[in-house]
Amino acid sequence: MISTPRQTAFGAMAFLSMGVAGYAAFVYGLLPLGSLVHPDMQAAYNSHKVGIYAHVFGAMFALLLGSWQFSARIRASRPVLHRWMGRLYLGLGVLVGGIAGLYMAVHAFGGIIARTGFGVLAVLWLFTGLRAYSAIRSGDVASHRRWVVRNFALTFAAVTLRIWLPGAMASGIAFELAYPMIAWACWVPNLLIAELVFNRPRSAA
């Protein structure tokens, strides 16, 4: 069977999402908190342990479940599983991770630019999750899917942040300069791609 470009893209997103989720589970589950972050960020991590752990493990849960929600095979053959995975994704992943992310945005390293970037991300993550849930509760499957695509694009910020950051460091950009920009770059392009590629109306055959 030949995969479509959309299927290939979702497959790549699933692979990267699970990779970053596994990385988070190892780093935050087995290593001392803040051991691999910039030294200037360690104080905030240690002062707000509940917030950072809730955000990290909520986002990790969302990454693990989110990409599988786009599987046509699961939706068709196991609709009950799809619905329960969706509830867990939105309830434990997006809701917990988003609220904790909004709290941690107030304490983010990088000044007002970084705090605003991460704060807007958290608000939009929660908002798109609410719209996705409201749409499916009202039976609007098409709208639900569009909002889920937007929501997962924001979930995927956990992946793109970890692509942008080492890229910036390898380019010689100072962390203090790069981090506030990445607070926006990790999610704004994701939303644009979600709209232009995945939420674009399909041409009639």
C-alpha positions as CSV (number, residue, x, y, z in Angstrom):
1,M,0.0,0.0,0.0
2,I,1.3,3.4,-1.0
3,S,1.1,6.0,1.7
4,T,-0.3,9.5,1.0
5,P,1.8,12.6,1.9
6,R,-0.6,13.2,4.9
7,Q,-0.2,9.6,6.1
8,T,3.6,9.9,5.8
9,A,3.5,13.2,7.7
10,F,1.4,11.8,10.5
11,G,3.6,8.8,10.7
12,A,6.7,11.0,11.1
13,M,4.9,13.1,13.8
14,A,3.9,9.9,15.6
15,F,7.6,8.7,15.6
16,L,8.9,12.1,16.8
17,S,6.2,12.4,19.4
18,M,6.9,9.1,20.9
19,G,10.7,9.8,20.8
20,V,10.3,13.0,22.7
21,A,7.8,11.4,25.2
22,G,10.4,8.7,25.9
23,Y,13.1,11.3,26.3
24,A,10.9,13.2,28.8
25,A,10.0,10.0,30.7
26,F,13.8,9.3,31.1
27,V,14.9,12.8,31.9
28,Y,12.1,13.7,34.3
29,G,11.5,10.3,35.7
30,L,15.0,9.1,36.4
31,L,17.3,12.1,36.6
32,P,17.4,14.9,39.2
33,L,15.0,17.7,38.2
34,G,16.6,20.4,36.0
35,S,19.8,18.4,35.5
36,L,19.8,18.9,31.8
37,V,18.4,22.4,31.5
38,H,20.3,25.7,31.3
39,P,21.7,26.7,34.8
40,D,19.6,29.9,34.8
41,M,16.4,27.7,34.5
42,Q,17.2,25.3,37.4
43,A,16.0,27.7,40.1
44,A,12.5,28.0,38.6
45,Y,12.3,24.3,38.1
46,N,13.2,23.5,41.7
47,S,10.9,26.3,43.1
48,H,7.9,25.0,41.2
49,K,8.4,21.2,41.1
50,V,4.7,20.3,41.1
51,G,4.0,22.7,38.2
52,I,6.9,21.5,36.0
53,Y,6.2,17.8,36.6
54,A,2.5,18.3,35.9
55,H,3.3,20.1,32.7
56,V,5.9,17.7,31.5
57,F,4.0,14.5,32.2
58,G,0.7,16.0,30.9
59,A,2.5,16.9,27.7
60,M,4.2,13.5,27.5
61,F,0.8,11.8,27.9
62,A,-0.6,14.0,25.1
63,L,2.3,13.2,22.8
64,L,1.9,9.5,23.4
65,L,-1.8,9.4,22.6
66,G,-2.3,12.4,20.2
67,S,-0.9,11.1,17.0
68,W,-2.9,7.8,17.2
69,Q,-6.1,9.8,17.2
70,F,-5.5,10.4,13.5
71,S,-5.4,6.7,12.7
72,A,-8.2,5.9,10.3
73,R,-7.8,2.2,11.1
74,I,-8.4,2.7,14.8
75,R,-11.3,5.1,14.2
76,A,-13.0,2.6,11.9
77,S,-12.3,-0.7,13.6
78,R,-12.2,0.4,17.3
79,P,-14.3,3.5,17.7
80,V,-14.7,2.9,21.5
81,L,-10.9,2.8,21.9
82,H,-10.6,6.0,19.8
83,R,-13.1,7.8,22.0
84,W,-11.4,6.7,25.2
85,M,-8.0,7.7,23.9
86,G,-9.4,11.1,23.0
87,R,-10.9,11.6,26.4
88,L,-7.6,10.7,28.1
89,Y,-5.7,12.9,25.6
90,L,-7.8,15.9,26.3
91,G,-8.4,15.3,30.0
92,L,-5.1,14.1,31.3
93,G,-2.8,15.4,28.6
94,V,-4.1,18.8,27.3
95,L,-6.1,19.9,30.4
96,V,-3.5,19.0,33.0
97,G,-0.5,19.9,30.8
98,G,-2.1,23.1,29.6
99,I,-3.0,24.5,33.1
100,A,0.4,23.6,34.4
101,G,2.0,25.1,31.3
102,L,0.1,28.3,31.8
103,Y,1.3,28.4,35.4
104,M,4.9,27.7,34.5
105,A,4.8,30.3,31.7
106,V,4.7,33.0,34.4
107,H,8.0,31.7,35.6
108,A,9.7,31.0,32.3
109,F,13.2,31.9,31.6
110,G,13.7,34.6,28.9
111,G,11.7,37.6,30.2
112,I,8.4,38.9,28.9
113,I,8.9,37.7,25.3
114,A,9.4,34.0,26.4
115,R,6.7,34.2,29.1
116,T,4.2,35.6,26.6
117,G,5.0,33.1,24.0
118,F,4.6,30.1,26.3
119,G,1.5,31.7,27.9
120,V,-0.2,32.2,24.6
121,L,0.7,28.6,23.6
122,A,-0.9,27.3,26.8
123,V,-4.1,29.3,26.4
124,L,-4.4,28.2,22.8
125,W,-3.7,24.6,23.7
126,L,-6.5,24.6,26.2
127,F,-8.9,26.6,23.9
128,T,-8.4,24.3,20.9
129,G,-8.9,21.3,23.2
130,L,-12.1,22.7,24.5
131,R,-13.4,23.5,21.0
132,A,-12.5,20.0,19.8
133,Y,-14.4,18.5,22.7
134,S,-17.4,20.8,22.3
135,A,-17.6,19.9,18.5
136,I,-17.6,16.2,19.0
137,R,-20.2,16.5,21.9
138,S,-22.5,18.3,19.4
139,G,-21.9,15.7,16.7
140,D,-19.9,18.0,14.4
141,V,-17.2,15.5,13.4
142,A,-15.7,17.7,10.6
143,S,-15.2,20.6,13.0
144,H,-13.9,18.3,15.7
145,R,-11.2,17.0,13.4
146,R,-10.1,20.5,12.4
147,W,-9.8,21.6,16.0
148,V,-8.0,18.4,16.9
149,V,-5.5,19.0,14.1
150,R,-4.9,22.5,15.5
151,N,-4.6,21.2,19.1
152,F,-2.1,18.5,18.2
153,A,-0.1,21.1,16.2
154,L,0.3,22.9,19.6
155,T,1.0,19.6,21.4
156,F,3.8,19.1,18.9
157,A,5.5,22.2,20.1
158,A,7.2,19.9,22.7
159,V,8.9,18.3,19.7
160,T,9.7,21.4,17.6
161,L,11.2,23.2,20.7
162,R,13.7,20.4,21.0
163,I,14.5,20.8,17.3
164,W,14.9,24.5,17.3
165,L,16.9,24.7,20.6
166,P,19.9,22.5,19.6
167,G,19.8,24.0,16.1
168,A,20.2,27.5,17.6
169,M,23.0,26.4,19.9
170,A,24.8,24.7,17.0
171,S,24.5,28.0,15.0
172,G,26.2,29.8,17.8
173,I,23.2,31.9,18.9
174,A,23.4,32.7,22.6
175,F,20.8,30.8,24.7
176,E,19.6,34.0,26.3
177,L,18.8,35.3,22.8
178,A,17.5,32.1,21.2
179,Y,15.1,30.9,24.0
180,P,12.6,33.9,23.8
181,M,12.4,33.5,20.0
182,I,11.9,29.7,20.3
183,A,9.1,30.3,22.8
184,W,7.2,31.5,19.7
185,A,8.9,29.5,16.9
186,C,8.1,26.2,18.6
187,W,4.4,26.6,17.9
188,V,3.5,29.4,15.5
189,P,4.8,27.6,12.4
190,N,3.1,24.4,13.6
191,L,-0.3,26.1,13.5
192,L,0.4,27.6,10.1
193,I,1.3,24.2,8.7
194,A,-1.8,22.6,10.3
195,E,-4.0,25.1,8.5
196,L,-2.3,25.1,5.2
197,V,-1.6,21.4,4.9
198,F,-4.0,19.4,7.1
199,N,-7.0,21.6,7.4
200,R,-7.0,22.8,3.8
201,P,-10.2,21.7,2.0
202,R,-9.6,18.8,-0.3
203,S,-10.3,19.2,-4.0
204,A,-13.2,17.3,-5.4
205,A,-12.2,14.4,-7.5
